[in-house]
Amino acid sequence: MAQTTYLELSEDTGSAHKFWECTVDGNQMTVRYGRIGDAGQTTTKTYADGAKAQADATKKIGEKVRKGYAPAVPGQRAPRSVTRRVIVSQHSTAKTAPVLWKYRSGAPAFGIFIDKDVCMVGNEKGAITVLRHDATVERQYQLPDGVKCIVADDAWIYAGCDDGNVYDLSGKVPRLAYTIAPDIDIYWLDIHDSILGVSDAKGGICAIDHEDEFLWRRQGHGAAGWMVRCDADAVYHGHGRGVTSYDWRTGDENWYQPTKGAVLFGWQEADSVYSGMSSNSVLQFTKSGRPGVTYRCDDTIFSNATAPGGRYVFAGDHRSSVYCFAADGTRLWKLGTGCGSAYSMQYHDERLYIVTTDGSLACIDASEEAVRAAEQGVVPEFVDVKAPAAMTRVAPSTTVELTRAADATTGDGVIVECIQEGSRLRIRVLSDGYHRDWQVQFPKGIREPNARYLVSEIRESSRGGFYRALGDIKKLV
């Protein structure tokens, strides 16, 4: 007869809200895990006999209990609240923008990341597609829930999801980096030097450190915090009543600027933050809190971005239009997207990239020549990008490639060790040349007491005092 053990880890003020279920049936062990209230993911392993299956199950149950999981009854705890932004997108009456290429992700898309090498889109079905600037699809990921946003932090790229988890996309497979408290209905998040800022539906704001623990948590001045931006000094929070700056270390308020409309999106440069407003504008504030330029649009703004240094300011409204302004507030142009309203946007090298309500990642030629032609009704025939049919979407994994300890002596990579400190599993560096007492930011789902790992690279955080694991990870055997 099959034997099932069901455990949950759910802390009212902590950062966990997930289940783990193990079923042994003969010589097979099936594990199901995920967010409480969801079906989760399932894996099945076959053993030589039933005794070996039961022994491995007993070992894994013990590991989960030591991590804080406890027996529970399925269905008694409610799933975490999830709020997705919905725009009733309308057709733009402006001339169509010069779209160079367009990739349809298959669902409304919120997540975007652009750098010199790649373009990324993440949609509300959890699919992330990585393309080159020539519109070639390079790879795809499949996360367990809708993608809220994709953010970069130095060499690391993270995707925040509706399941309350933040996944590190820096290695071959996505790894769990942060798990956000279940009572937080996440609206947006950002990260700087491993410090995660999270804004929520009730107007709350919090900062979470590299070990997934709260630095502080505050109730903001207004509800519905759609903007959070982080830098080396502060966390900037845009909400229903304005913009607030908090000290990232303590959560003390630096300044608060009330606004006439609600903040619906946010962007930052080195010296300024830019808030997309329900009052048909983008507002600039210096990072010391002084009001700056107002960029006036024709409708409610749901996304905005800038060119480096704020040389140009871009905005997207709910009527499927995008705007471009000079730094002084002069409107340079307004054009229709042709693919819905922009949920998020980013500028790079005379291109404006948007992800939209119809699920598109669109590359718009924002050069002066292309825009002037578009205003006369002359636009290029865009490339309709398709992902290869045989491409596999890589899912988050707790499986780690194994390597012999003897092979780790070649000097390629850094050796770290997992140790138990109370109820927490910590990572320390064993290789020479590192501080042995510093913690290492390391994926959550693959930590095992006393296990040793070979990591591609270990970097000191900009703030100092701890390290961060980067690249591929192998377990030493």
QUIFENRA-V977411 format. One line per field, one symbol per residue. phi: phi as a letter, one per 40 degrees, with the letter a starting at -180 (. if undefined). psi: psi as a letter, one per 40 degrees, with the letter a starting at -180 (. if undefined). Layout:
BEGIN
phi->???
psi->???
END
This chain:
BEGIN
phi->.cbbbbbbbabdbbbbaababbbbbgcbbbbbaicdhbcgbbbbbbbcaccccccccdccccccccchcadabdgccccccbbbcbbccbccccdcccccaabcchadbbcaabbcbbbbbbbccgcbbbbcccgcccabbbccadccabbbagccbbbcbccgbbbcbcbcbcbcbbbcdcccccbaaaaafgccbbbbccgcaabbccbgbccaabcccacfccbabbbcbabbbbacbibbbbcccbgcccabbcbcbccbaaaabdbabbbcbccgabbbbcccgccbcbbcbbadcbaaabcdggcbbbabbcbgbbbbbcdchcccaaaccgagcccaaabafgbbbbbbccgcbbbbccccccccccccgbbccccccbcdcccccccdabcbccacdcccccgchbcbbcbcbgcbbbbbcbccgbcccccbcadccbcbdgcbbbbdabbccccggabbcbgcbbccb
psi->hihhhhiihhhdeafigiihhhhhhbfihhhhiahheidaihihhhididddddddddddddddddeeiiiihhedhiiihhhhhhhghihieiihighdihhheeihhdhihhaedihihhieeehhhhiieeehhdiiihieiihdihiigbeihihhieeeihhheeadiiihdihihdehghdiiiihfehhhhiideeiiihhaeffihdihihadiiggehhiiaedihhhhaeeahihihdddeihdihhiidiiheiiiiadeiihhhieffihhhhieeehibihhhaeihheiiiiihefdihiihieffiiihiideehhdihiidefaihdiiiihffhhhiiideeihhhhheiddddddddeehiihihhhiihdehhhhiiiehhiiiiddeeeeehihhiihihgbeihihihdiieiheeiihhiideehhheiiihhdihihideieiihhhaihihh.
END
